[in-house]
Amino acid sequence: MSSSRAAAPIAVLLYATAVIAGGASAENYDHLKDPISALMAGYGGPFWLYLLFGLYNGLLLLFALGLKPGSRAGR
């Protein structure tokens, strides 16, 4: 499995972790009522939450770059 393909499942786990941990650390956040964007908007969350979402975005970019035409192994 190439590194770009391996990035996808890691990104999903990282995103879920960021949302669950971020929601647990926010006082007025409700996972069932509030959108995920509310974790960052007006919350000013802790540094580790910004870091987790930043890592997720990096992994998503790596995966997307692997999807470009002609990126298959053996071509």
Stockholm file with secondary structure:
# STOCKHOLM 1.0

chainA/1-75         MSSSRAAAPIAVLLYATAVIAGGASAENYDHLKDPISALMAGYGGPFWLYLLFGLYNGLLLLFALGLKPGSRAGR
#=GR chainA/1-75 SS CCHHHHHHHHHHHHHHHHHHHHHHHCTTCCTTTSCGGGGTTTTCCCHHHHHHHHHHHHHHHHHHHHTSTTCSTTC
#=GC SS_cons        CCHHHHHHHHHHHHHHHHHHHHHHHCTTCCTTTSCGGGGTTTTCCCHHHHHHHHHHHHHHHHHHHHTSTTCSTTC
//
